[in-house]
Amino acid sequence: MDATSRQDGYAVLRLEKRYLAPANRVFEAWCQESLMAKWFGAASYPVTSITLDVRPGGQYEIVQEGPAGTPMRHFGSYVEVEKDRRLIFTWVLANQNCQGCAGLEATTLVTVEFIEEGENTLLRLTHEKLPNQQAFDGHKHGWTACLGSLRESVT
């Protein structure tokens, strides 16, 4: 599923992906630095550093190497952590050289739900408060690539 809707003048990105793995394994891939570094950085945007403090109020920072070696920094804080079921975190757009936030500064919100389907997992990602079409398109591209890489890491 891939849909957009409007909420208070902001774009909302929704993606779903099924994984042939239990929810706890998929959840852990979002919570352990060594695991997340493998799937979050697609081949063309490798992760160069990652720090995750997965607890309400905890901070995260993921730095990827972008085009021509330019660092791309993703950061924010965890709002809600429900083990094996849900992560909610802020995602700060800080004007940098990437498709989804060049020229933009905003705080957005990401919700990741891990829904058990027997031995499999439906992952539902909702990225809210994206300020414009550029941010929507860039994050759709990025999240789609990440979720595809995640499949290889958990199955």
The 8 nearest C-alpha neighbors of each residue, nearest first, counted from 0:
[[1, 15, 14, 2, 13, 16, 123, 3],
 [2, 0, 14, 13, 15, 3, 12, 139],
 [3, 1, 13, 12, 0, 4, 14, 11],
 [2, 4, 12, 11, 13, 10, 5, 1],
 [3, 5, 11, 10, 6, 2, 12, 9],
 [4, 6, 10, 9, 8, 11, 7, 3],
 [5, 7, 9, 8, 10, 4, 11, 128],
 [6, 8, 9, 5, 128, 10, 11, 4],
 [9, 7, 6, 5, 10, 130, 128, 131],
 [10, 8, 128, 130, 6, 129, 7, 5],
 [9, 11, 129, 5, 128, 4, 130, 127],
 [12, 10, 127, 4, 3, 126, 5, 128],
 [11, 13, 126, 3, 125, 2, 127, 10],
 [14, 12, 125, 2, 1, 124, 3, 126],
 [13, 15, 1, 124, 0, 123, 125, 12],
 [16, 14, 123, 0, 122, 124, 121, 17],
 [15, 17, 122, 121, 18, 123, 14, 146],
 [18, 16, 121, 120, 122, 19, 15, 119],
 [19, 17, 120, 20, 119, 150, 121, 16],
 [18, 20, 119, 154, 120, 17, 118, 21],
 [19, 21, 119, 18, 154, 118, 120, 153],
 [22, 20, 119, 118, 23, 24, 120, 25],
 [21, 23, 25, 120, 24, 115, 83, 113],
 [22, 24, 83, 26, 25, 21, 27, 82],
 [25, 23, 27, 26, 22, 21, 28, 20],
 [24, 26, 22, 28, 27, 23, 153, 21],
 [25, 27, 23, 83, 28, 29, 24, 22],
 [28, 26, 30, 24, 29, 25, 31, 23],
 [27, 29, 34, 25, 26, 35, 30, 31],
 [30, 28, 27, 26, 35, 31, 25, 34],
 [31, 29, 27, 28, 53, 32, 26, 51],
 [32, 30, 34, 33, 28, 27, 35, 29],
 [31, 33, 35, 34, 36, 49, 51, 30],
 [32, 34, 36, 31, 35, 37, 49, 28],
 [35, 33, 28, 31, 37, 36, 32, 38],
 [34, 36, 32, 37, 28, 38, 39, 29],
 [35, 37, 33, 34, 39, 46, 38, 32],
 [38, 36, 35, 34, 39, 40, 33, 152],
 [39, 37, 148, 149, 35, 40, 36, 145],
 [40, 38, 145, 35, 36, 41, 37, 148],
 [41, 39, 45, 46, 44, 38, 42, 36],
 [40, 42, 44, 43, 45, 39, 145, 38],
 [43, 41, 44, 45, 40, 38, 148, 46],
 [42, 44, 41, 45, 65, 40, 66, 64],
 [45, 43, 40, 41, 64, 65, 42, 63],
 [46, 44, 40, 63, 64, 42, 41, 43],
 [45, 47, 63, 40, 36, 48, 62, 64],
 [46, 48, 63, 62, 45, 64, 49, 61],
 [49, 47, 62, 46, 61, 50, 63, 36],
 [48, 50, 61, 60, 32, 62, 51, 36],
 [49, 51, 60, 59, 32, 61, 52, 48],
 [50, 52, 59, 53, 32, 58, 49, 60],
 [53, 51, 57, 58, 59, 54, 50, 77],
 [52, 54, 51, 57, 30, 77, 55, 80],
 [55, 53, 57, 80, 52, 56, 77, 79],
 [54, 56, 78, 77, 79, 57, 80, 53],
 [55, 57, 77, 76, 78, 54, 58, 79],
 [58, 56, 52, 54, 77, 55, 76, 53],
 [57, 59, 76, 52, 75, 77, 51, 56],
 [60, 58, 51, 50, 74, 75, 52, 76],
 [59, 61, 74, 50, 73, 49, 62, 51],
 [60, 62, 49, 73, 72, 48, 74, 50],
 [63, 61, 72, 48, 71, 47, 46, 73],
 [64, 62, 46, 71, 45, 47, 70, 44],
 [63, 65, 70, 44, 68, 45, 69, 71],
 [66, 64, 69, 44, 68, 70, 71, 63],
 [65, 67, 68, 69, 64, 44, 43, 70],
 [66, 68, 69, 65, 64, 70, 44, 96],
 [69, 67, 64, 65, 66, 70, 63, 44],
 [68, 70, 65, 67, 64, 66, 71, 96],
 [71, 69, 64, 65, 63, 68, 72, 62],
 [72, 70, 63, 62, 65, 64, 69, 73],
 [71, 73, 62, 61, 70, 74, 63, 60],
 [74, 72, 61, 60, 62, 71, 91, 90],
 [75, 73, 60, 59, 91, 90, 61, 72],
 [76, 74, 89, 90, 59, 91, 58, 88],
 [75, 77, 58, 89, 88, 57, 56, 59],
 [76, 78, 88, 55, 56, 57, 79, 87],
 [77, 79, 55, 88, 87, 56, 76, 80],
 [80, 78, 87, 55, 86, 77, 81, 88],
 [79, 81, 86, 54, 85, 55, 82, 87],
 [80, 82, 85, 84, 86, 83, 79, 87],
 [83, 81, 84, 80, 85, 26, 23, 86],
 [82, 84, 23, 26, 22, 81, 113, 85],
 [85, 83, 113, 82, 81, 112, 114, 86],
 [86, 84, 112, 81, 111, 113, 80, 83],
 [85, 87, 80, 111, 79, 110, 81, 88],
 [88, 86, 110, 79, 78, 109, 77, 111],
 [89, 87, 77, 78, 109, 76, 108, 90],
 [88, 90, 108, 75, 76, 107, 109, 91],
 [89, 91, 107, 75, 108, 106, 74, 88],
 [90, 92, 106, 75, 74, 105, 107, 93],
 [91, 93, 104, 105, 100, 106, 103, 94],
 [92, 94, 104, 95, 91, 103, 100, 105],
 [95, 93, 102, 103, 101, 104, 100, 92],
 [96, 94, 101, 97, 93, 100, 71, 102],
 [95, 97, 101, 71, 98, 94, 100, 69],
 [96, 98, 99, 101, 100, 95, 71, 65],
 [99, 97, 137, 100, 101, 96, 133, 134],
 [98, 100, 137, 134, 138, 97, 133, 101],
 [99, 101, 103, 92, 94, 134, 97, 98],
 [102, 100, 95, 94, 96, 103, 97, 98],
 [101, 103, 94, 100, 95, 104, 93, 96],
 [104, 102, 94, 100, 101, 93, 92, 105],
 [103, 105, 93, 92, 94, 102, 106, 100],
 [106, 104, 92, 91, 107, 103, 93, 130],
 [107, 105, 91, 90, 92, 89, 108, 104],
 [106, 108, 90, 128, 89, 127, 91, 129],
 [107, 109, 89, 127, 90, 126, 88, 128],
 [110, 108, 126, 88, 87, 125, 89, 127],
 [111, 109, 87, 125, 124, 86, 112, 126],
 [110, 112, 124, 86, 85, 123, 87, 125],
 [113, 111, 85, 123, 122, 84, 114, 124],
 [114, 112, 84, 122, 22, 85, 121, 120],
 [115, 113, 121, 120, 112, 122, 116, 84],
 [116, 114, 120, 22, 117, 119, 121, 113],
 [115, 117, 119, 120, 118, 114, 121, 21],
 [116, 118, 119, 115, 120, 21, 20, 22],
 [119, 117, 21, 116, 20, 120, 19, 115],
 [120, 118, 19, 20, 116, 21, 117, 18],
 [121, 119, 115, 18, 22, 116, 114, 17],
 [120, 122, 17, 114, 16, 113, 123, 18],
 [123, 121, 113, 16, 15, 112, 17, 120],
 [122, 124, 15, 112, 111, 14, 121, 125],
 [125, 123, 111, 14, 13, 110, 15, 122],
 [124, 126, 13, 110, 12, 109, 127, 111],
 [125, 127, 109, 12, 11, 108, 13, 110],
 [128, 126, 11, 108, 129, 107, 125, 109],
 [129, 127, 9, 107, 10, 130, 11, 108],
 [128, 130, 10, 9, 127, 134, 131, 135],
 [131, 129, 9, 128, 10, 134, 105, 132],
 [132, 130, 134, 133, 129, 135, 10, 9],
 [131, 133, 135, 134, 136, 130, 10, 129],
 [134, 132, 136, 135, 131, 99, 137, 98],
 [133, 135, 99, 137, 132, 131, 136, 100],
 [136, 134, 132, 138, 133, 137, 139, 129],
 [137, 135, 139, 133, 138, 134, 132, 140],
 [138, 136, 99, 98, 134, 140, 139, 135],
 [137, 139, 141, 140, 99, 135, 136, 142],
 [138, 140, 136, 142, 137, 141, 143, 135],
 [141, 139, 137, 138, 143, 142, 136, 144],
 [142, 140, 138, 144, 143, 139, 145, 137],
 [141, 143, 145, 139, 144, 140, 138, 146],
 [142, 144, 146, 140, 141, 145, 139, 147],
 [145, 143, 147, 141, 142, 146, 140, 148],
 [146, 144, 142, 148, 39, 147, 143, 149],
 [145, 147, 149, 143, 148, 144, 142, 150],
 [146, 148, 144, 145, 150, 149, 143, 151],
 [149, 147, 38, 145, 150, 151, 146, 144],
 [148, 150, 146, 38, 152, 151, 147, 145],
 [149, 151, 148, 147, 152, 153, 154, 18],
 [152, 150, 149, 148, 153, 154, 147, 38],
 [151, 153, 149, 150, 154, 38, 148, 37],
 [152, 154, 150, 151, 25, 20, 149, 24],
 [153, 20, 19, 151, 152, 150, 18, 149]]
